[in-house]
Amino acid sequence: MVFQRSGLTLFTELIRFKISLISTVSAICVFILAAHHIPAMIVPLFLSVFLLSAGASALNQCQEKDLDALMTRTKDRPLPSGRLSLPAALAISAGLIICALYMLALYAGTLPAALGAVALLWYNGVYTYLKRVSAYAAIPGSAIGGLSGAIGWSAAGGGLDDPRFIAVAIFLCLWQIPHFWLLGLLFADDHRRAALPTPSQTLSDRQLALISYVWIIATALTAMLLALYRVISSAAGLLLLGA
């Protein structure tokens, strides 16, 4: 029983369970907004998106094993701590990703599966690399939020040229940027130890905080687009989202 609990803990740490769950919930919420109801296929869709997020997170930890070992916040993760080998982590990641894309294609269709593959390539192939060379990688990296929403929207049969989806995608992209930058401000010492470029290297803490505040206000104001295009018609829901 102790071994089983230890193995489960190792797995949840590798896939960053909470982050994967949040990403999945975002896609599912957009799916519900597009479908206007909750069909039975929401269960396999939830599972497939979660598996894709989990696989991408596991692959990211494989890619950043050396960086994680240098930072206090991440040095106890499965790979840098030596509790899991790199080949085992890669096998887990590959298994999750293959299952996820197969399930997306089977239950949601070709387009959601293709968007899932694009999201994976953008996160693990573009953003993960940009983090090492640019302090402003979070800006192009925020496209992951829009891609997550695109999976949910297309799975419900919605067109990606629909102005309602574009409004949702803008909202999902914008909120991620202050999130990443404030994390960079909070863990600036860790990032310096790992030689990761951050905005705090060229901006003061006050400047970075003010810029992040502007992004936050922009995100809240963007929520108004969801009312303009009637994605959300409830005043209470709109106020809650803006808050």
N, C-alpha and C positions, 0 to 999 in steps of 0.2 A: 504493500500500500504506500509506503514511504517513497519507493522507487517510482510508482505511478504518479504520485503527486509531484515528485521532482521532475519527471519527464514532461508533465503537463505544464509546469511552470516554465521550463526551458522552452517549450514550444510557444507559449504565449508571449514570452520575452522576444523570441526570434521574430515572430510575426507582428510584434508591437500591437497587441490585441486591441487596445483602446483606440489607437489611431486608425487601424484598419476598420474598426466598427464605425467610427465617425464618418470616414470616407464612404462606407457602404450606406449609412443612413442618409447621407446627402443625395446619393444616386437614387435611393428608394423614394425619398421625398419628392424629387423632381419627377420620378415615374408616376407617382400618385397625382401630382399637379397636372400632368399631361393626360393621364387616363381618366381623371375625374371620379374614379372609384378604386376599389382595392380588389383586383381579380386574383384568381387562385395562383397565377404564375408568379405572383410577387414572392412566393417562398423560394422557388428555384433561382429567381433573379437575385434575391437577397444573398443566397448562399454563393452563387457564382461570383458576384461582385466582391463579396467578403473574401473568397478564396483568392481572387485576383489581387486585391489589396494586400492580403497576407503574403502572397508570393512575391509581390513587388517589394514589400518591407523586408522580407527575408533576404532577397537578392541584394537590396541596398546594404544590409549589414555585411554581406559577403564582400561587396565592393569597398566598403569603408572600414573594414576590419582594422587596418593600420591606424586610421584616424581615431576610431573609437578607443583604441588602446591608450591614446595620449590624453584623452579628456576625462576628467573626474566624473562627469555626468554619465558617460557611456562605457567606462572601462570594465564594468561588471557585466556587460552584455555577454551572451553565450559564447561568441567567438573570441573576443579579446581576453576573456577570463579563462579560456581553455576548456570550458565545460562542453563545448561542441566543436567538432572538427569542421574545417572548411568544406571538404567533400560531402559530408553529411548535410550541412546547411544548404549547399548547392542542390543536392538531390531533393531535399524538402521543398525548396523554392521552385525547382523545375516541375515537380509533381503537382504543386498547388496551381501554378500558372497554366499548365496543360489542362488540368481538370476544369479550371475556371473558364478558359477560352472555349473548350468543348461544350460546357454547359451553357455558356452564353449563346453560342451558335445554335445549339439544339433547342433551347427554350425561348430565346429572345430574338434570334435571327442573325443573319450575316453582318448587318451594319453594326449592331451593338458589340458583336464579337470583334469586328475590325477596329471599332473605336477603343475597345479594351486593349487591343494590341498596340494601338497608337499611344494610349495613355501610358502603357508599360514602357514603350520605347522612349517616350518623352521624359518620364520620371527617372528611369534607370540609365538611359542612354544619353540624355541631354542634361537634365537638371543636376543629376549626381556629379557629372563631370564639371559643369559650370561652377558648382559650389567651391571647387578647388582653385578656380582661376578668377572669379569675379565676385566682388562684394555685393553685387546687385542681381545675383542669380535668382533671387526670389521673384523678380518681376516676370521673366519668361517662365519660371517654374510655376507661377500661379495658374498657368494654362491647365494644369492638372485638375484644378477645381472645375473648370468648364468642361473638360473631357469626361469627368465623373458624371456631371449633370447630363452630358450628351448621351451617355450610355442609358441612363434612366429614361430620358425623353424619347430616344429612338426606340427603346424597348416597348414603349407604350404606343408606338406608331406615329409619333410626332415628327414633323419635318424640321431639320436643323436650320432651315432658312426662316422659320416662323419667328416673328418679332418677339413673341412671348418667351421662346427659348433663349433668344439672344439676350433679353433682359435678365433671365435667370442666370445665364452663363457669366454675364458681366458681374453680377452680384457674387457668384461663387468664386470668381477669380479675384475680385478686389479684396475680399475679407482675408485672404491668405497672406497678403503682403505685410500688413502690420503685425500679423501673428508671427511670421518668420523674423521680422526685424526686431520685434520686442524680445523674442527668444535670444536673438543675437546680442542684444543689449544686456540681457540677464546673464548670459553665459559667455561674456566677452573674454574672460580669462581663459576659459577652456578652448575657445577658438584660437586664441593667440598661441597656446601651447601646441595646437595641432597645425599651426601655420595656415589657418583658413582665413581668407580675406573677408572682412566684415565692414559694413558701413561705418562702424565706430572708429575705424582706422583713419577715416577722412572727415568724419563729422563728430562734433562734440555730443555728449550724452543728451544735452538739452536740445540740440538741433535734431538729433535722431528721434527723440521723444515727440517733438513738435511735428515733424514730418509724419511720424506714425499716427499722430492724432488726426492730422489732415486726412490720411488714408482711412482712418476709422469713420470720420464724419462722412467721407465720400461713400463708404460702404453703406452707411445708414441711409444716406440720401438716395443711393441707387435702389434701395428697397422700394422707393416711391415708383420706380419704373414698373414694378410688379403690379401696382395698382393701375398705372396708366394703361398697361396692356392687358389688364384684367386677368392676370395670373392668379392674384389673390384679391378677392372682392370684400373680404371681411375687414372692417376697420380695426377690430381688436387684434386680428392675426397680423395685420400690417404693422401696427404699433409694437407688437411683441417682437416681430422680426427686426424692425428698425432698432429696437432697444438691444 
